[in-house]
Amino acid sequence: MSREIYDAVVPMPGFALGVHCRGDVVTGIEFLSERPPVAATSAFAAEVARQLTAYGADPDHRFDLPVAPAGTEFRRRVWAAIAAIPRGKTRTYGELARELGSSPRAVGQACGDNPYPLVVPCHRVVASGGPGGFAHARDGLLPDIKRWLLRHEA
């Protein structure tokens, strides 16, 4: 997505979240390197920023945000399965693949293409031997963020 113009930027420990909205729906949330906040451009963007900040302070925060329809039918099924994973729990790519009648690689691709991270908590999907990659990255900032999110929710 990386449009560099955000409706809000929400700082988190060691990273930030760039928020994209259209009217009163979230169209995307991006992980960014650490940066200062950017004031919300609308009342709805301010509400998105408030809820993201609330999650940063309390991993039990439950998001109540409308999101724009996105993705294929298969990706929406993967994202719905991910959204059902409770805080503090994880599922493997293989477990979700078996549940959805798919392959772990296809589930991983859908996780990586999730436009609503945190709202759809794709960080809760892990490899069978450890955390695995995150948002199509195997090293660097994004897997570091995944490890932080998993610790935050533990």
C-alpha positions in Angstrom: 0.0 0.0 0.0 2.6 2.6 1.2 1.0 5.7 -0.1 3.1 7.9 2.3 0.0 10.2 2.9 -1.8 9.0 6.0 -5.1 10.0 7.6 -3.3 9.5 10.9 0.0 8.1 12.1 0.0 6.4 15.5 3.3 5.8 17.4 3.8 2.5 19.0 6.9 1.2 20.9 9.6 1.0 18.2 7.3 1.5 15.2 4.3 3.4 14.0 1.0 2.7 12.3 -0.1 4.6 9.2 -3.8 4.8 8.8 -5.8 5.1 5.6 -9.5 5.9 5.6 -12.2 6.7 3.1 -15.1 8.4 4.7 -16.1 6.3 7.7 -14.2 3.1 6.8 -10.6 2.0 7.3 -9.0 1.2 3.9 -5.6 0.2 5.3 -3.2 0.2 8.2 0.5 0.1 7.5 3.5 -0.7 9.7 6.0 2.1 9.6 9.4 2.7 11.1 9.3 4.8 14.3 8.1 8.3 13.7 6.1 11.1 15.4 2.4 11.1 15.3 0.4 12.7 12.5 -2.8 14.4 13.6 -6.0 12.7 12.2 -7.5 14.3 9.2 -11.1 13.5 10.2 -13.2 12.5 13.2 -13.2 8.9 12.0 -9.4 8.8 11.5 -9.2 10.2 15.1 -11.3 7.3 16.3 -9.1 4.8 14.5 -6.1 6.4 16.1 -7.8 6.3 19.5 -8.5 2.6 19.2 -5.0 1.7 17.9 -3.5 3.7 20.8 -5.9 1.9 23.2 -4.6 -1.5 21.9 -1.0 -0.3 22.4 -1.8 0.4 26.0 -4.0 -2.7 26.6 -3.8 -5.8 24.4 -7.3 -6.7 25.5 -8.7 -3.8 23.6 -11.4 -4.9 21.1 -11.5 -3.1 17.9 -14.8 -1.8 16.6 -13.9 -0.3 13.3 -15.6 -0.8 9.9 -13.2 -1.8 7.2 -13.5 -1.5 3.4 -14.2 -4.8 1.6 -10.9 -6.1 0.2 -9.4 -9.2 -1.2 -10.6 -12.3 -2.9 -13.2 -14.6 -1.3 -10.3 -16.9 -0.2 -8.4 -14.0 1.5 -11.6 -12.9 3.3 -12.0 -16.4 4.6 -8.4 -16.4 5.8 -8.8 -13.0 7.5 -12.1 -14.1 9.1 -10.3 -17.2 10.5 -7.5 -15.0 11.8 -9.9 -12.6 13.4 -11.3 -15.5 15.4 -7.9 -16.2 17.0 -8.2 -15.0 20.6 -5.6 -12.6 22.1 -2.7 -14.5 23.6 -3.2 -17.5 21.3 -1.6 -18.4 18.0 -2.4 -20.8 15.1 0.0 -22.1 12.6 -0.2 -21.5 8.9 -0.7 -25.3 8.5 -3.6 -25.4 11.0 -5.4 -22.6 9.2 -4.7 -24.2 5.8 -6.2 -27.5 7.0 -9.2 -25.8 8.4 -9.7 -23.8 5.1 -8.9 -26.7 2.7 -5.9 -24.8 1.4 -2.1 -24.8 1.6 0.1 -23.1 4.3 1.8 -21.0 1.5 -1.6 -19.6 0.4 -2.6 -18.8 4.0 0.8 -17.1 4.4 0.3 -15.0 1.3 -3.2 -14.0 2.5 -1.7 -13.0 5.9 1.0 -11.0 4.2 -1.6 -9.1 2.1 -3.9 -8.3 5.1 -4.7 -4.6 4.7 -5.9 -4.3 8.4 -3.2 -5.5 10.7 -4.1 -5.4 14.4 -7.8 -5.2 13.5 -7.3 -8.5 11.7 -4.4 -9.9 13.9 -2.3 -11.7 11.3 0.6 -11.6 13.8 -1.2 -14.4 15.6 -0.4 -16.8 12.7 3.0 -18.4 13.2 5.2 -21.0 11.5 5.3 -24.5 13.0 8.9 -23.9 14.2 8.6 -20.3 15.5 7.1 -16.9 14.7 7.8 -17.1 10.9 7.8 -14.1 8.6 5.5 -11.1 8.7 3.9 -9.0 6.0 6.0 -10.8 3.4 9.3 -10.1 5.3 11.5 -12.6 6.9 13.9 -10.2 8.7 14.1 -6.6 9.7 11.5 -4.3 11.1 8.3 -6.3 10.3 9.3 -9.6 12.0 10.5 -7.5 14.9 7.1 -5.9 15.1 5.4 -9.4 15.0 7.6 -10.5 17.9 6.7 -7.3 19.9 2.9 -7.9 19.2 3.1 -11.5 20.3 4.9 -10.5 23.5 2.5 -7.6 24.1 -0.4 -10.0 23.9 1.2 -12.9 25.9 
